[in-house]
């Protein structure tokens, strides 16, 4: 099954969670990932992200979805803070 974001949304595969061991073990939610698919944008906002971009996004950005046991994030392009490059 394929996911195609609509309008100004992007599909991101989060980077693997990092394990912190400062006095214990905790998995921290990743704040970066790879863009897998993008919508067409809107008349007010051109889509500047493209598949393959590695991006940083806010801690509470987007919605987590799971498909075939794999977790993805769907978020608005405006939730993306930066493109790593």
TORSEMI-366628 format. One record per residue (C-alpha): z, x, y; residue number from 1; residue in three letters. Coordinates in pm, 1 decimal. Last residue first. Layout:
REM TORSEMI-366628
- Z; X; Y; NUM; ALA
...
This chain:
REM TORSEMI-366628
- 360.8; 2196.2; 1889.2; 85; UNK
- 641.4; 1956.7; 1899.6; 84; UNK
- 554.1; 1627.8; 2066.1; 83; UNK
- 832.9; 1486.4; 2280.2; 82; UNK
- 1066.7; 1192.3; 2343.2; 81; UNK
- 908.4; 925.5; 2123.1; 80; UNK
- 1062.5; 584.2; 2195.8; 79; UNK
- 773.2; 511.5; 2438.6; 78; UNK
- 528.9; 522.1; 2144.0; 77; UNK
- 715.6; 226.5; 2000.6; 76; UNK
- 885.4; 278.5; 1668.4; 75; UNK
- 831.8; 238.0; 1296.2; 74; UNK
- 1040.3; 477.1; 1087.4; 73; UNK
- 971.1; 554.2; 723.1; 72; UNK
- 1175.7; 569.2; 403.1; 71; UNK
- 1002.3; 622.3; 67.5; 70; UNK
- 1108.0; 420.3; -240.2; 69; UNK
- 775.2; 237.1; -268.8; 68; UNK
- 807.0; 122.3; 92.6; 67; UNK
- 1125.3; 150.2; 295.9; 66; UNK
- 1149.5; 58.3; 663.2; 65; UNK
- 1371.8; 204.7; 935.4; 64; UNK
- 1334.5; 52.4; 1278.7; 63; UNK
- 1273.4; 235.6; 1602.6; 62; UNK
- 1480.9; 470.0; 1814.2; 61; UNK
- 1860.3; 491.0; 1789.1; 60; UNK
- 1891.6; 870.5; 1774.9; 59; UNK
- 1596.4; 924.4; 2006.4; 58; UNK
- 1266.6; 1072.9; 1891.7; 57; UNK
- 1117.4; 1419.5; 1845.5; 56; UNK
- 759.2; 1441.6; 1723.4; 55; UNK
- 535.8; 1632.3; 1483.5; 54; UNK
- 177.8; 1514.2; 1534.2; 53; UNK
- -27.6; 1472.7; 1214.7; 52; UNK
- -156.4; 1125.6; 1296.3; 51; UNK
- -216.7; 1087.5; 1669.4; 50; UNK
- -0.9; 1019.9; 1973.1; 49; UNK
- -166.1; 944.7; 2308.2; 48; UNK
- -205.3; 568.0; 2264.5; 47; UNK
- -296.0; 426.5; 2606.5; 46; UNK
- -36.4; 198.0; 2762.2; 45; UNK
- -117.2; -99.8; 2987.4; 44; UNK
- -410.2; -242.7; 2788.1; 43; UNK
- -212.9; -171.3; 2472.2; 42; UNK
- -223.9; 107.5; 2216.5; 41; UNK
- -447.5; 107.0; 1907.7; 40; UNK
- -161.9; 153.7; 1661.0; 39; UNK
- -68.8; 486.7; 1508.6; 38; UNK
- -34.7; 630.7; 1158.9; 37; UNK
- 143.8; 918.9; 982.5; 36; UNK
- 334.8; 1074.9; 1273.7; 35; UNK
- 554.6; 1351.1; 1136.1; 34; UNK
- 927.8; 1362.0; 1194.3; 33; UNK
- 1211.3; 1452.2; 1423.3; 32; UNK
- 1557.4; 1318.9; 1493.1; 31; UNK
- 1691.2; 1351.2; 1141.2; 30; UNK
- 2005.9; 1152.6; 1059.0; 29; UNK
- 2282.6; 1398.0; 974.2; 28; UNK
- 2399.6; 1433.5; 618.8; 27; UNK
- 2764.7; 1523.2; 600.8; 26; UNK
- 2951.0; 1781.4; 400.4; 25; UNK
- 3288.5; 1910.6; 500.1; 24; UNK
- 3473.4; 2147.4; 732.0; 23; UNK
- 3157.1; 2243.3; 917.1; 22; UNK
- 2912.9; 2196.7; 629.7; 21; UNK
- 2620.1; 2013.4; 786.6; 20; UNK
- 2342.2; 1888.8; 560.3; 19; UNK
- 2010.8; 1831.1; 732.5; 18; UNK
- 1819.2; 1512.0; 663.4; 17; UNK
- 1458.4; 1560.1; 552.4; 16; UNK
- 1204.5; 1513.7; 835.0; 15; UNK
- 1137.1; 1150.2; 917.8; 14; UNK
- 798.4; 998.5; 825.9; 13; UNK
- 678.6; 828.1; 1142.2; 12; UNK
- 467.0; 514.3; 1185.1; 11; UNK
- 370.3; 449.7; 1546.5; 10; UNK
- 377.8; 138.6; 1765.0; 9; UNK
- 185.2; 71.7; 2085.9; 8; UNK
- -26.1; -217.9; 1952.9; 7; UNK
- 10.2; -259.2; 1575.0; 6; UNK
- 112.7; -7.9; 1309.4; 5; UNK
- -100.5; 11.7; 992.8; 4; UNK
- 104.8; 53.9; 673.4; 3; UNK
- -82.6; 122.5; 348.1; 2; UNK
- 0.0; 0.0; 0.0; 1; UNK
